[in-house]
């Protein structure tokens, strides 16, 4: 049965109302979502993560978990595990075949001659201590990550001392196989 003009107008008004209810993502949500897409290029299925470095709402560099150029990837050769014994006595496995997403993003910026002073980095989880030191030294002033990282006990303290703002969006620990 054909719609009347009144019904068409009414449906149009409903559609318009639904469109008006759309809420644009915050800048943090926008760049976190981009970091998730960058992560899909990662070559280690255990910790597939991405990072996006931004200043003034402009992307400066991206990076993902992957082996150094020319070296075999976890997806091709398997993981290269090393055991880490923590001060608490806890033993965890770490795949050392790859470079972290934050490190790769910083390296990409350096390779292209892009300064990172006063930038923000968006990443999957809190940076490890090595990534935190690199973030501090290259002048990044804000870190936004989705979740906590089990190996980031020193990170928050270093950031606080160095004046780097750390924001964790979800109060959960990132987990993955064979920790």
C-alpha angles and dihedrals in degrees: 000000000000118000121245121238089251091056091049091051091047092051090047090053091050091050091048091050090052091050091049089054091061111113118206114230118257115254089255092053091046095053093041088054090051089051088056090055091047087053091062087074090060117121100205112076091196097066105011102175139154135205132203123194115206138178124183090356091301123118111240101175143345133207140179137194108279145126121274114274111287096012123110119270128227089242088060105033105019129248125315102216128196123182118234121202110206127208089256089059092250114141119212134177120235128190105226098181093091141059116236120254092245091052092049092050091050090047091050090053091048092048090052095042095246116154115223099195111144093001130140123232121208117201145159098253141001109295120255118245094267093050090045091056091049091048091051094047096049092053102250106158103189134042121193116185135171100227145002121272122221091223097051101089092123096040100078092048093049092048092049093052092045094046096246114147114229121198123181110194099197121038094223134108115247108235133186140171123295097013 
